[in-house]
């Protein structure tokens, strides 16, 4: 079943397409990798950017959803390209503000050339008082994911489109490492610039009973 959004307590998670998510509580609006936006997108309190590639670090889209006090968080390679209230984050760094804790997680390719480990790419764990959402960024299955098994991740947002990231098989293996309650696939489908095919049924079958697979409707 395809759902328009995922609701956990007072947290709403919307997939806008590609790697772009809008995560909302009653007080806070967070965007991750705003490359795909819906019309009249609401303004952000936080914008999280995983790495410098144009389909994740889009200066015009970031401006569109920014207000004067929006906090923009990302690695140095992206932060150097944009303007605003900027906070540089490295893997392992943590920021707590406005009732939300955001932590940088390593995100990189193991054998592919697109996202080297030394480029500083990020995933994020966003913690709303115990509801923990992990956005993996553009990554392969990496050893650091094993550490997340101890964190009681509520929802893992994982790429499955292959080519630049994990495919269905390696993403399912990552789910078994992370042990989240739920998993939402991302970084597949079509944008005007990129098309990444994925077999959602195959992914669900491979994940099995490890986690609940939630398929979200693209909102933009």
Secondary structure, DSSP 8 states (H G I E B T S, - for coil): -EES-EEETTEEEEEEETTEEEEE-SS-EEEES-SS--TT----SEEEE--SSTTT--HHHHHHH--TT-EEEE-HHHHTT--SEEEE--TT-EEEETTEEEEEEE---SSSSSS-GGG--EEEEEEETTEEEEE--S----GGGGGGGGTT-SEEEEE-S-TTS--HHHHHHHHHHH--SEEEEES-EE-SS-EE---HHHHHHHHTTSSEE-EE----
